[in-house]
Structure formats: structure tokens, C-alpha cells
Amino acid sequence: MRHLMSPLDFSVGELNRLFDLANDMEKNRDKYAHICDGKKLATCFYEPSTRTRLSFEAAMMNLGGNVLGFSEASSSSASKGESVSDTIRVISCYADICAMRHPKEGAPMVAASRSLIPVINAGDGGHQHPTQTLTDLLTIRTLTGSLENFTIGLCGDLKFGRTVHSLIRALLRYKGIKFVFISPDELKIPDYIITELQEKEADFTEVTKLEDVIGNLDILYMTRVQRERFFNEEDYIRLKDFYVLTKEKLAMAKENMMVLHPLPRVNEISVEVDDDPRAAYFKQAQYGVYVRMALIATLLGFAPEVFDKED
Ligand code: NCD
């Protein structure tokens, strides 16, 4: 039995085959419409979510399966003091696979260690968000044809943004990636990730102004300032509108630069940008469904080709 806690839990070869499967699922919906008939996905969300939870549920329904779960800690027995370990032992009796989001870093790992069914980390605090990373990688691979040789700018809250942390780690395994980290001083990439980048001799720079670098980027990955992880509201208010991608700023970018955002957007991308052909964030949300379909099918053992090779 395999779980998904970090994007690195899958080898590069396994990810490639997972993405092939997701692309095939997009093209041939009927072929996969019943592969999970009779199976149940539990979505255990101790933190708010729209896309992640609903895309997991849509993914399972697209495969013919059913879903059950809760969307906030207050409607689960966590509010009575039940531990994650006990909850997952019980969920193991009701469902075949579980997607879990939790505000505490490491909580889904604790669950995985006690679980009798595959557990997917659907976001743990400011730590990791592996299925968003799978979504990001599938989007880039499908729209550009490759996961190598590009310059990616990650912009916004690089300190608390778990999607950024997961994506950097995943991209470190591909060739020719240049990272440009764009953030205010207070929201810079955590030191443990900088150390990892240095150890892997990655090509990276840290800057404050988006305008200074936007012209060099092939991909711009915008993120929201993570209000819920701030210690005080004043800092949030001071930093929340530090970056706003407008039409004027986009005019300085390459004609084929891709704009990604894990969503939800607050103010950091002006709505006028949505009609620009470079805006790919709603397509990205759609790819989130296909990659979660492929992941569920794989972890439930219905796509043995994803895991069957040694690499
Ligand atoms: C992200 C998250 O939850 O970390 N959202 C998502 O799952 N697409 C990004 C965010 O909340 O800013």
C-alpha cells in the first residue's frame, strides 16, 4: 500500500506515467467512468478548501466511486478531542482511500502511519501540498510539452505558501530549471528550502520587484498572502497587496509566458488578466481533477502500469 505525503514519494518515472494516465483520462472519459465502482473516498478536511476537496470528490465521481467526509474540524469528532490516529483507524473501516487536509504540519503523516487505507496529504499547514504540485506539473507538461529547461518565477508569500514549497522540491528533480523567487523580505523562502537548493546546486535568485524580472520568465507562479498563518493582522494588511499582476505588468512579459496560480486569488492577479491567453490558472484547476483521478486510480491499484517499473 502506498500513500502520498510529498511529491517526492513518486519517482520521476512514476510521475511521468501518472501524467500520461491523467492525459488519457482527459481524452477518454468513458474508458474510466466505472473503474472505481463500489469504492469510497473519504475527504477529511480540518481546514477550509474549495478546489482541493471538490476536485477530489469530482475525481472519484468521474471514476464511478462515492465520497463521504467532513469539510471542517468543528463538524468532526476532532472537536471532542479525538486524535487524528483514532479518526483514521475508524475511517479505514468506512472508506477505501482518504484525502486529508490539516492545519498541523505532519498530521497526514501521522494518519498514514496508523491507516489501513491509502492516505493522500491534501495540504498540511505551511508544509506541503503534493496534489497541488501534481496539478502544477501536469499543467506545465501538458501545455508546454516538457518539464525541463525553463525559468520559473514564484511570486508572493514564499514563506507560508505550501504550494510553493512542494513545487520547488518537485522541480529540483528536472533539468535546466532556473528559479526566481520574488517576495518581500518578510515572506522569503524558508531557510531549510534554501539549504536544499544550495545542496542540489540549483540555479536560483531572490528579488523583491516583479517588474525587474518578469521579462525573463517562462512561467510566473503567483500566490496569495496566507493570512491564516500570520501572527498578527497588521503585518498581513501591510503585505497583502505587495504584488498585483496587472495588464501593464503583463505587457513586460514574454508573449508565451504562462501565468499559474493555485487559487484562491485575493488581489494578486487583477481580473482583467483572466482574458489574456497567458492566464492558465483556470485550466490548471481543471487539470487538478484529471491528476487526482489518476492518483486515486493508481493508489487503489487500478493502474498498475504507473508503479510497475523500477526507476
Ligand atoms: C492552496 C492551499 O490550500 O495551500 N489552495 C489550493 O489548494 N489550491 C493555496 C492557497 O490557499 O493559497
Boltz pocket constraint, residues with backbone or C-beta under 6 A from the ligand:
constraints:
  - pocket:
      binder: B
      contacts: [[A, 48], [A, 51], [A, 52], [A, 122], [A, 123], [A, 129], [A, 132], [A, 162], [A, 163], [A, 223], [A, 224], [A, 262], [A, 263], [A, 264]]
      max_distance: 6.0
